[in-house]
Amino acid sequence: MNPSTTKLLGTLEILNSSNTFFWETATQGEFNLWNLMISEGFVNPTDIELVFEHWQNIETWGTPTNPNEFRYAPPRSERDDDWNEAMENQRREYYQQL
């Protein structure tokens, strides 16, 4: 076994001593942190276009104020801050360039 894999498995054993898990490379792919997070449901692969669209929508929705309850700040049109349409357009342009 690769020494870095042995070290990673040893670390995981210490951190997660009560919960044993099995990794099947034939079905789950190479064992690494990213694939482990996907298999455990911590992250979900998605289309990059959906990510950019969501970022653009945040400009209108406002940023999350309590991520655990999925609450957002009031829409930009309802807030008293120094936000203006030029800033929003500039950010949209940045997202398009990405």
C-alpha positions, 0 to 999 in steps of 0.5 A: 500500500502507498505510504501516503494512503497508509498515513491517511487511513491511520489518521481517519482511524483515529478521527473516526474510531467508532465508525468503520467504513469500506471503500470499493475502488471499483465502484467508488473510484480512487480513495481520496478526500474529495471522493470520500466527501461525495460518498458521505453526502457532504458535497454533491457534484453539479454543473458549473453553469448552475453554480455561476447562475446561483452566484448571479442570483445571489446579487438579486436575492442578497446573501444568506443570513442564516445558512442553517435555515436557508434565510436570505437578506432582503432583496437589494431593492428593499435594503438601505445600503450603498449598493447600486445597479452599476456594482451589480452589473460589474459583478455580473460581468465578472461572473460572465468572464469566469 
